[in-house]
Amino acid sequence: MDKIRVMLVDDHAVVRMGFRLLLQSTDDIAVIAEADSGEAAYQQFVEARPDVIVMDIAMPGMGGIEAMRRIVARDRAARILALSAHEDTSHPKRALQAGALGYLSKRGAPEALIDAIRDVARGRRVVDAAIAQRMALQEFGGERGPIEQLSAREFEVFVQLARGQTVAQIAESLKLSPSTVGTHLYNVKQKLGAANQAEITLMALRAGVIGVEGS
């Protein structure tokens, strides 16, 4: 039986090594490529042609969600499993909307990652149980916080701003003009009622969209 060919995408080399060692312990999964950024993943995808991409969301530069969106736009058959250290509901919703088939917390058991890769390789949707429950309760309760009102592009700008990136840096990483990023920034501030970047960062921290180190 052919092995499931996996590309690992994470900006931390130690994390990639840990995942690689874990997956090497299986008989049916092989790591055939690695990337340390969303940009690198997008560039390597065509040549590597993995069966499953295991993609971290919180990475400098383009970021995981934008990389997913671009990869799926290039190949609608791409199968992506998103990973995140954060357990908010905004990231999983955005990742699934961007084309990911699965979403797991990095805090989950190692076996959960292995099972999720197998499921995603078969085209099955997988979402971390605890996160799925919160998403369901949020939908059932009709809750829709200010962050949920942001468009996909506004959310990307919001996250990068919260991590301390400048408009010029965001424009470069997202391949947009500074004026376009400025427009998104204006919309983000209006929708969130934020006066400056410090308030945006505080909102992101409180919502669990970024960690205390901005990751």
Disulfide bonds with the S-S distance in Angstrom:
none
